[in-house]
Amino acid sequence: MKFKFFIALLVTMFILSGCKDGENTEKHTTDKVESEEVNAEQDDDELEKDEEESEENQGESSVTLDEFDPIPTDVEGLANQSPGKFANADNIYDLEEEIQEEMADIGPLGKNPTDEDYELYLRKMYWLVAQDYPDPQDIIKKWEFASFGDPDLPDERFHFKENYNVEIILDSSGSMANPAGSGTRMDVAKESINNFLSEVPEEANVSLRVYGHKGSSADSDKELSCGAIEQVYGFDTYNEDEFQNALNQFESSGWTPLADALKQSQEALSEFDSSENTNLIYVVSDGIETCDGNPVAVAESLSGSNAQPIINIIGFQTDAEAQKQLEEMAQVTGGIFATAKNEEELQEEFERAEEVLRAWEEWKKDALRNVDSQRIEANADILSTKVGWNNRTLQMKVDLDAFLNVVDNLEFITLDQKKELKKRKDEKIESIEKEIKELEDDMKEISKQSIEEAKETVEEKYNKGTAEE
């Protein structure tokens, strides 16, 4: 009996123990699930918080506002600004990958951008599409050039002498093989130069000097190419067949020894003293010096030599870096710097030189030249300046709108941010348009002054550098 009771007690204890273990297991499982759910909720909360903080911190890039110049809204600043990386792009929409790379250092604007964030974004976009505005000082130089031969001009270089010598220095480096219109830059340059020189008076001496036309742009060819400077024609009267043969004997290929080309020009012109010779040089280049020379210093030396040539420089489809160097060359020599984006604009610059040569021919014949008639042409220059500035402003407006659409598609900005940026952009453009109207009025008044007075006025008004806001 006791044995049976003992067995029953063990069974009962076993059952109770099993129930208790089940309860503990169930409780442990429940606690574990509840713990995991709490942890998951905490993880979700932390992730959401991190995402919110990340969104709020977007726009807080390492790039700061003072890394970009203010957007100019006056003539001084616009005349001094350099063209942006995308200034000559055919279609901003085709540059989505490049734009994404350029904007990566700033990143998306984020949820709550400040005025400074908006200004930073706008400046970054503006300087990528900034256009190259003609400098009003160059307009005055062109008026002086148009009055070539007037004995009242203060600069004696513009007084006609018994002999007239003109040299074209042509960049024949590899980049001149880039497309331009239906051909290459070199094709366009050759045709424009040929058209120009075919119209010169019989008594004028002409010369064509090329550089960088041997070797290639490879490092191994640098020494060969940098030494490739050659006067392929003249100084001599123009002969169509001989000049055409000279043009056909070279193509664009190598480096850019611009400084050494100017040195050789100085040596050649040394026999043509300015007391008896009117000397004119045209440099046609699309790139910056790449042969370790200093073309600005050499140009200044050449301008001050006994030949005292007037050095006019045409930047043909140049980038910002090359344009800056070429502009400095023109500045230190008192010559004209002009940009040419296509064949038509390049031809226009040579046509201006043709007019001077025709005026020299008339002077040689003792024909009376109505200098006042050149003033009439000033009105055309003023109109051309106004149209040029308006066209560049319109192009920037179109490019900035396209830029905004691209960064919107790339999800760098929201729709509301896009609207705000567009509003701020429109305000800048409106300020520029007002300045253009004032510039037109100023130029009309300046055109009534003498060349010397006009120079002083324009230098005072428009030679202050980039304006600060």
C-alpha positions in Angstrom: 0.0 0.0 0.0 2.8 2.3 0.9 4.5 1.4 -2.2 1.5 2.3 -4.4 1.1 5.6 -2.5 4.8 6.4 -3.1 4.4 5.6 -6.9 1.3 7.8 -7.1 3.2 10.6 -5.3 6.1 10.4 -7.8 3.7 10.5 -10.8 1.9 13.4 -9.3 5.1 15.3 -8.7 6.3 14.5 -12.2 3.1 15.8 -13.7 3.3 18.9 -11.7 6.9 19.4 -12.6 6.1 19.0 -16.2 3.3 21.5 -16.1 5.6 24.0 -14.3 8.4 23.5 -16.9 5.8 24.0 -19.7 4.7 27.2 -18.1 8.3 28.4 -17.7 9.0 27.4 -21.3 6.0 29.2 -22.6 6.7 32.2 -20.4 10.4 32.3 -21.6 9.2 32.1 -25.2 6.7 34.8 -24.7 9.2 37.0 -23.0 11.7 36.4 -25.8 9.2 37.3 -28.5 8.1 40.4 -26.6 11.7 41.4 -26.1 12.5 40.9 -29.8 9.4 43.0 -30.7 10.5 45.8 -28.4 14.1 45.7 -29.8 12.7 45.7 -33.4 10.5 48.7 -32.5 13.5 50.5 -31.0 15.6 49.6 -34.1 12.9 51.0 -36.4 12.6 54.1 -34.3 16.4 54.6 -34.4 16.5 53.9 -38.2 13.7 56.4 -38.8 15.4 58.9 -36.6 18.7 58.4 -38.5 16.9 58.8 -41.8 15.3 62.0 -40.6 18.6 63.4 -39.4 20.2 62.3 -42.6 17.6 64.2 -44.6 17.9 67.2 -42.4 21.6 67.2 -42.7 21.6 66.9 -46.5 22.8 70.2 -48.0 25.3 70.6 -45.1 28.1 69.8 -47.5 31.8 70.5 -47.1 31.4 73.1 -49.9 30.9 76.6 -48.5 29.4 79.7 -50.0 32.7 81.7 -50.0 34.1 79.2 -52.5 32.0 80.8 -55.2 32.0 84.4 -56.4 28.7 86.1 -56.0 26.5 86.1 -59.2 27.3 89.4 -60.9 24.3 91.6 -61.7 26.2 94.6 -63.0 28.2 95.4 -66.1 31.6 95.3 -64.3 31.1 91.8 -63.0 29.5 90.4 -66.2 32.3 91.8 -68.4 34.9 90.2 -66.2 33.3 86.8 -65.7 34.8 83.7 -67.4 32.7 81.3 -69.3 31.5 78.3 -67.4 32.3 74.7 -68.1 29.0 74.1 -69.8 28.7 77.6 -71.4 29.0 76.3 -74.9 27.0 73.1 -74.5 24.6 72.4 -77.3 22.0 70.9 -74.9 22.2 70.9 -71.1 19.9 67.9 -71.0 22.6 65.8 -72.6 25.0 66.5 -69.7 23.1 64.6 -66.9 26.1 62.5 -65.9 28.4 65.4 -65.9 26.0 67.5 -63.9 25.6 64.7 -61.4 29.3 64.6 -60.9 29.6 68.4 -60.6 26.8 68.6 -58.0 28.0 65.6 -56.0 30.2 67.8 -53.7 27.1 69.8 -52.7 24.6 66.9 -52.7 20.8 67.2 -52.3 19.4 70.3 -50.7 17.6 68.4 -47.9 14.4 69.1 -46.1 14.9 72.6 -44.7 17.4 74.5 -46.8 18.4 78.0 -45.6 18.9 81.1 -47.7 22.6 80.3 -47.7 21.9 76.8 -49.0 19.8 78.2 -51.8 22.4 80.8 -52.7 25.2 78.1 -52.7 23.2 76.0 -55.1 22.4 78.9 -57.4 26.0 80.0 -57.5 27.2 76.5 -58.3 24.8 76.2 -61.2 25.4 79.7 -62.5 29.2 79.4 -62.7 28.8 76.2 -64.6 26.7 77.8 -67.4 28.1 81.4 -67.1 28.4 83.1 -70.5 31.3 85.2 -71.8 30.1 88.8 -72.1 32.0 91.2 -74.5 34.1 93.7 -72.5 33.0 97.4 -73.1 36.7 98.3 -73.2 37.1 96.1 -76.3 34.3 98.1 -78.0 36.3 101.3 -77.5 39.4 99.5 -78.9 37.4 98.5 -81.9 36.3 102.1 -82.4 39.9 103.2 -82.3 40.8 100.4 -84.7 37.9 101.6 -87.0 39.4 105.1 -87.0 42.8 103.7 -88.0 44.8 106.4 -89.9 43.3 109.4 -88.1 46.3 111.6 -87.2 44.5 112.9 -84.1 44.5 109.4 -82.5 46.7 109.5 -79.4 48.3 106.2 -80.1 50.9 106.6 -82.9 50.6 102.9 -83.8 47.3 103.8 -85.4 48.8 106.4 -87.7 49.3 105.1 -91.2 52.9 104.7 -92.4 54.3 104.3 -95.9 54.5 100.5 -95.6 52.0 98.0 -94.2 52.8 94.5 -92.8 50.4 92.0 -91.5 51.2 88.6 -90.0 48.8 85.8 -89.1 50.0 83.5 -86.4 48.0 80.3 -86.5 47.6 77.7 -83.8 48.1 74.3 -85.5 48.0 72.2 -82.4 46.0 69.0 -82.0 42.9 70.6 -80.6 42.4 72.6 -83.9 41.3 69.2 -85.4 38.1 69.4 -83.3 34.9 69.7 -85.2 33.6 73.2 -86.1 30.6 73.4 -88.4 31.0 71.3 -91.5 34.7 70.8 -91.0 37.4 71.2 -88.3 38.6 74.4 -86.5 41.6 74.3 -88.8 39.4 74.1 -91.9 37.5 77.1 -90.8 40.6 79.1 -89.8 42.3 78.4 -93.1 39.3 79.5 -95.2 38.9 82.7 -93.2 42.6 83.6 -93.4 42.6 82.9 -97.1 39.6 85.0 -97.7 41.1 87.9 -95.7 44.5 87.9 -97.3 43.1 87.6 -100.8 41.6 91.1 -100.4 44.7 92.9 -99.2 46.2 95.7 -101.4 49.0 94.7 -103.7 51.5 96.8 -101.9 50.9 95.3 -98.5 53.3 92.6 -97.2 51.6 89.5 -95.6 52.9 86.6 -93.6 51.6 83.4 -92.2 53.3 81.7 -89.3 52.1 78.4 -87.8 53.1 76.4 -84.7 52.5 73.0 -83.3 52.0 71.4 -86.7 54.5 68.5 -86.3 54.4 65.4 -84.1 51.4 64.7 -82.0 50.0 65.7 -78.6 51.7 62.7 -77.0 54.4 63.4 -74.3 57.0 61.6 -76.5 56.4 64.2 -79.2 56.5 67.3 -77.0 60.0 68.4 -77.9 59.4 67.9 -81.6 56.1 69.7 -81.6 57.1 72.6 -79.3 59.9 73.3 -81.8 57.6 73.2 -84.7 57.2 76.9 -85.6 57.4 78.0 -89.2 56.8 81.0 -91.3 55.2 79.2 -94.3 54.6 82.4 -96.2 56.1 85.9 -96.5 56.7 88.6 -95.6 55.7 89.2 -99.3 52.8 90.4 -101.5 49.9 88.0 -101.7 50.1 85.4 -104.4 47.1 83.2 -104.5 48.7 80.0 -105.8 51.7 80.3 -103.5 49.7 81.1 -100.5 47.3 78.2 -101.2 50.2 75.9 -101.4 51.5 77.2 -98.0 48.1 76.6 -96.5 47.9 73.0 -97.8 51.3 71.9 -96.4 50.3 71.6 -92.8 47.5 70.2 -90.6 46.8 70.4 -86.9 48.6 67.8 -84.8 50.7 68.7 -81.8 51.5 71.0 -78.8 51.1 74.8 -78.4 54.4 76.8 -78.4 52.6 80.2 -78.5 55.3 82.1 -76.6 58.1 80.9 -78.9 56.0 81.7 -82.0 55.7 85.3 -80.8 59.4 85.4 -80.2 60.1 84.4 -83.8 57.6 87.0 -85.0 59.4 89.7 -83.0 62.7 88.7 -84.7 61.1 88.8 -88.2 59.4 92.2 -87.6 62.6 93.8 -86.2 63.5 95.0 -89.7 60.1 96.9 -90.0 60.6 99.9 -87.7 57.4 101.6 -86.7 58.6 104.9 -87.9 58.1 103.8 -91.5 55.8 100.7 -91.1 52.3 100.1 -89.9 52.5 96.6 -88.4 49.6 94.3 -87.5 49.6 90.8 -86.0 46.6 88.5 -85.7 46.9 85.5 -83.4 44.3 82.8 -84.0 44.3 80.2 -81.2 41.9 77.8 -79.5 44.2 76.8 -76.6 46.6 77.7 -73.9 50.4 77.6 -74.0 51.5 74.0 -73.4 55.3 74.3 -74.1 56.3 76.0 -70.8 56.5 79.5 -72.3 55.0 82.7 -71.1 53.1 84.2 -74.0 51.8 87.1 -72.0 55.3 88.4 -71.2 56.5 87.7 -74.8 53.5 89.5 -76.2 54.2 92.6 -74.0 57.8 92.6 -75.1 56.8 92.3 -78.8 54.4 95.2 -78.5 57.1 97.4 -77.0 59.7 96.4 -79.7 60.9 98.8 -82.4 58.2 97.4 -84.7 55.4 98.3 -82.2 52.9 96.0 -83.8 49.2 96.1 -82.9 48.5 92.6 -81.7 44.9 91.5 -82.0 43.9 88.1 -80.7 41.0 85.8 -81.7 40.1 83.0 -79.3 38.4 80.4 -81.5 36.1 78.1 -79.5 38.4 78.5 -76.4 37.8 77.1 -72.9 37.9 79.4 -69.9 41.6 78.8 -69.1 42.8 79.5 -72.6 40.5 82.6 -72.9 42.0 84.1 -69.7 45.5 83.8 -71.1 44.6 85.2 -74.5 42.7 88.1 -72.9 45.8 88.9 -70.8 47.9 88.9 -74.0 45.6 91.4 -75.6 45.4 93.5 -72.5 49.2 94.0 -72.0 49.6 94.9 -75.7 46.7 97.2 -76.0 45.2 95.0 -78.7 41.7 93.7 -79.2 40.6 90.3 -77.8 37.7 88.7 -79.6 36.0 85.4 -79.2 34.8 83.5 -82.2 32.5 80.5 -81.8 32.0 79.8 -85.4 33.1 80.6 -89.0 30.9 83.6 -89.3 32.3 85.3 -86.2 35.9 84.5 -87.2 35.3 86.0 -90.6 33.8 89.1 -89.0 37.1 89.8 -87.2 39.1 89.5 -90.4 36.7 91.8 -92.2 37.5 94.5 -89.7 41.1 94.2 -90.7 40.2 94.3 -94.3 38.5 97.7 -93.8 41.7 99.1 -92.2 43.8 97.8 -95.2 41.4 99.4 -97.6 41.6 102.7 -95.7 45.4 102.5 -95.8 45.2 102.0 -99.6 43.0 105.1 -99.9 45.5 107.0 -97.7 48.3 105.9 -100.0 46.4 107.4 -103.0 46.0 110.7 -101.1 42.2 110.1 -101.0 40.3 112.1 -98.4 39.0 109.8 -95.7 35.9 110.9 -93.7 36.9 109.9 -90.2 33.5 111.1 -89.0 31.9 108.3 -91.0 33.6 105.8 -88.6 31.5 107.4 -85.8 28.4 106.4 -87.6 29.5 102.8 -87.4 29.7 103.2 -83.6 25.9 102.9 -83.5 26.1 99.5 -85.2 28.7 98.5 -82.6 26.4 99.6 -79.8 23.5 97.7 -81.3 25.7 94.6 -81.7 26.8 94.9 -78.1 23.3 95.1 -76.9 22.1 92.2 -78.9 25.2 90.2 -77.9 24.6 90.8 -74.2 20.9 90.0 -74.5 21.6 86.8 -76.3 24.0 85.6 -73.7 21.6 86.5 -70.9 18.8 84.6 -72.6 21.1 81.6 -73.1 22.0 81.6 -69.4 18.4 81.8 -68.5 17.5 78.8 -70.8 20.5 76.8 -69.5 19.7 77.5 -65.9 16.1 76.3 -66.4 17.4 73.2 -68.1 19.9 72.7 -65.3 17.1 72.9 -62.7 15.1 70.2 -64.6 18.1 67.9 -64.6 18.9 68.2 -60.9 15.2 67.7 -60.2 15.3 64.5 -62.3 18.4 63.4 -60.3 16.4 64.0 -57.1 18.8 66.6 -55.8 15.9 69.0 -55.2 12.2 68.8 -54.5 9.5 70.5 -56.6 9.1 73.3 -54.1 12.9 73.8 -54.0 13.0 73.9 -57.7 10.3 76.7 -57.7 12.3 78.7 -55.1 15.5 78.4 -57.0 13.8 79.4 -60.2 12.3 82.5 -58.5 15.8 83.5 -57.2 17.3 82.9 -60.7 14.7 85.0 -62.4 15.5 87.9 -60.0 19.2 87.7 -61.0 18.3 87.6 -64.7 16.0 90.7 -64.3 18.8 92.6 -62.7 21.2 91.7 -65.5 18.6 92.8 -68.1 18.3 96.2 -66.5 22.1 96.6 -66.5 22.1 95.9 -70.3 19.7 98.8 -70.9 21.9 101.1 -68.9 25.0 99.9 -70.7 23.4 100.8 -74.1 22.6 104.3 -72.8 26.2 104.7 -71.5 27.7 103.6 -74.8 25.6 106.1 -76.7 27.0 108.9 -74.6 30.5 107.5 -74.7 30.4 107.3 -78.5 30.1 111.1 -78.7 33.5 111.5 -76.9 36.9 111.5 -78.4 38.8 108.2 -78.4 41.0 109.2 -75.5 38.0 110.5 -73.4 36.1 107.3 -74.2 38.9 105.1 -73.0 39.1 107.0 -69.7 35.4 106.8 -69.2 35.0 103.2 -69.9 38.1 102.3 -67.8 36.6 104.2 -64.9 33.2 102.6 -65.2 33.9 99.1 -66.2 37.4 98.2 -65.1 36.7 97.5 -61.4 36.9 93.7 -61.6 34.1 91.4 -60.5 31.6 93.3 -58.3 30.8 92.0 -54.9 27.2 91.8 -53.6 
